[in-house]
Amino acid sequence: MTGKKDLILRRVLEFYVDSAEFNGIPHWQLHAEVGGEMQDVNSMLEELLIERKISLNFATNPHIRQFEDETPHAQLQALQNWQTKKICIYPSQTILSELPIDDYNNQPFTRMIRMGKPQLVPAFFDMAVLEPYYRDPEFLVQTSDFQGAILRTVPRRGEDETFLLSSFGLGYRQEGERVLTVYLRLLAQMPSKHQQYWFNHLLSGECKATPEYYQVTIAREKPEYHSIFEAFIEELYHINQMSLLMFGKKLFIRDFRDQRPDGFTTIFRPTHEAYCQFVQVLDQMMAANLNEEFFVDFKGPFSLSSDGNGGVDQVVGVMAGFSKWLKSGIRSHHMDDFELIYEPFKKIHSWQRQSAEEICTLEYGNEIFSWQNELTFECYNAVKMIRLLFANHPMIKDYEIPDWLLLGKVTIY
């Protein structure tokens, strides 16, 4: 190895090891530091590339090794077009494997990056990895449809005062089991004890992140498909708008477009308590959300029902009107449609009236994930069917529904 070639490799390695985030040295900076003609420097870089001692990153942000390296051929082409490329140079994983790593024994994810692992490679974990953070008052786990974060409630000196983990997402094993995914870069930013805890729960085997999580966090794109929870609220909104045009009053009291109810989202903590709360929220959006004034001509006399706590359940009467109204608008040979719409309303309201002791018998179980998905899908189909029934009315023939809702670009996690 020539002296200058040796100097180039040494400087690439030093820059990487000494940088704050294991950065690659910019091509222009390396040339400025080692001196000489650019053509000569590039020739030596080509040799080091062929020898698999360095790699080039020419992505949008080349300053960190985000993903797996491009092919050697693509890297050589980028080097030949250096005047039009932003290039950073990294030591190869082979070279890095020869270095001591004792300083990172308590930081397994930092060690992985130090050894050349791409920083935006997703790692996967069992959903139960979140449980200690749910139980610890020092932390707050926030989740939405397919992603979440772990916040600190008690800031600690010298650590990020807001987040322990700024982002995690949903993923799946090959057989469909729900798992958690976190980018290696974010795991490496956690304190040592948390890195060790998460490392001990690292899953092996093939897993994939949800496409929506990748689109939002990496591609920075709006997902093509909308969550079923978003679609549910959108259905309520358009049903009410159609109802106003057809009857001069809303079918539902609220459409929740202004504020989604707490708990109306994907369950990340699979406890029976969380499932019970989800059922209660669904009831507040369905049976308990039916507008009593809408059914004044259909309700008729009815018997008041006990709510199980010595009170009276007024929703039962509204449901009676809802049933009569549905039957009056659905032809007898389409009574299957009545069952598809009415039964989920009836079932949800019946379930939420039961005591917690009758429903919430177990604390934790992964079966909750499939329970929620099945119930959500059934209830979404019920409200969608109402919108489809309304769509046949001549008074709303010009009413426009968003394309994504018409085309069924709706997903469940």
PyMOL commands that set and color helices and strands:
alter all, ss='L'
color gray80, all
select helices_A, chain A and resi 3-18+27-34+38-50+72-80+82-84+93-96+102-104+108-114+127-135+184-188+192-199+211-217+228-247+272-285+287-289+292-295+315-329+332-353+356-359+367-390+394-396+403-406
alter helices_A, ss='H'
color red, helices_A
select strands_A, chain A and resi 25-26+54-57+88-91+122-126+139-143+147-152+163-173+178-183+207-209+226-227+305-306+312-313+410-411
alter strands_A, ss='S'
color yellow, strands_A
deselect
rebuild
show_as cartoon
